[in-house]
Amino acid sequence: MYDIDNILNQTGFTKSDIIELLSVEDKGEIDKIRLRAYEIMKQNCGEEVYLRGLIEFSNYCINDCYYCGIRKSNSNVERYILNKDEIIESAKWCADNGYGSLVLQSGERTDDQFIDFIEDIVRTIKTETRSQKLPEGLGVTLCVGEQTLENYKRLYNAGSHRYLLRIETSSEKLYAELHPDYQSFQKRVECLKLLKLTGFQVGTGVMIGFPNQTLEDLANDILFFKEMDIDMIGMGPYIVHNQTPMSDLSDIYKGRKQEIYQLALKMIAITRIVLKDVNIAATTALQAMYPMGREAGLMYGANIIMPLLTPTGVREQYQLYEGKPCLDEFSSDCFECIQRRIESTGRTIAKDAWGDPKHFFNDHLRSDF
């Protein structure tokens, strides 16, 4: 038998400790975990919430992940790529409204034309969004998949300084169950290492609650974040997309909805407790499960929100899972909604701030020392 209070007040955590925290079902003990996570977030990151305007600029993808709605084999999706003017317009709106940072996200491609396009977009955003409040322009996070070291260097030198590459699971066995043979777990891990080598602040993340995943797997995910020295975490509940090979799970997962949702919140809290000074997002997938899901994520120790800035005309074509919220809302509607949602938790938005993860700088200080 474990004593939850003793575990929560430790400075180091074993895999057994993490599994024990993940297995907690008692509401009072879950609340202890939540409160401890919030306290640690407050001590290490502060209570302000940082915004990342999310622009999903293309849904073309060379990968065929079995769970993803924009997988290359999904012929029901109308493919698109925003033009430069559309992206820059969204970026300027983002800067004018105090976001401080944006995320450029797309399906995965590695061709030279694609990399040239992103490089040009990033350089233009950095130039066009400079102001008294943002002297170096918007902070830019990229989420455009596995690339070569040369490509990562090009994108970093263009002015992006954060990169998100989700691993989805740190289990090589489970990874193989979620992806076709040509998508390699080891290559994914190697790309995370290349991103670190390039100088990026590196983010990754996992899905929570998909088939055959155990609490031990989730505990290993948290330890993987620590071992890989990850700066930013984006985790969310697994939600079935009906145009994927995993669509036959829909009925099963309807019955597991509350269980997976609560497990996702516990993962946010326990990751905060173990890793302390990383940035953690309250993901849109939480809101897709329950209307107040992102607010709950903030109360469990998250400090990042990513409001959707993708033009409304193409949002429906970028659904990685079913039930994605805010598909028909304008950017201004999303912003006002997000403000109200964050304020309802008693927290405030950090305006005109990049909101870089404290871990990245603390880690460098530790290394220098």
Sequence and secondary structure as in RCSB ss.txt:
>XXXX:A:sequence
MYDIDNILNQTGFTKSDIIELLSVEDKGEIDKIRLRAYEIMKQNCGEEVYLRGLIEFSNYCINDCYYCGIRKSNS
NVERYILNKDEIIESAKWCADNGYGSLVLQSGERTDDQFIDFIEDIVRTIKTETRSQKLPEGLGVTLCVGEQTLE
NYKRLYNAGSHRYLLRIETSSEKLYAELHPDYQSFQKRVECLKLLKLTGFQVGTGVMIGFPNQTLEDLANDILFF
KEMDIDMIGMGPYIVHNQTPMSDLSDIYKGRKQEIYQLALKMIAITRIVLKDVNIAATTALQAMYPMGREAGLMY
GANIIMPLLTPTGVREQYQLYEGKPCLDEFSSDCFECIQRRIESTGRTIAKDAWGDPKHFFNDHLRSDF
>XXXX:A:secstr
   HHHHHT SS  HHHHHHHHH   HHHHHHHHHHHHHHHHHHT S BEE EEEEEE   S   TT TT TT T
TS   B  HHHHHHHHHHHHHTT  EEEEEE     HHHHHHHHHHHHHHHHHT  SS TT  EEEEE     HH
HHHHHHHHT  EEE   B S HHHHHHHS TTS HHHHHHHHHHHHHHT EEEE BEES TT  HHHHHHHHHHH
HHTT SEEEEEE    TTSTTGGGHHHHHTTHHHHHHHHHHHHHHHHHHH SSEEEE HHHHHHSTTHHHHHHHT
T  EE  B S HHHHTT  SSTT S TT  HHHHHHHHHHHHHHTT  B TT     HHHHHHHHHHH 
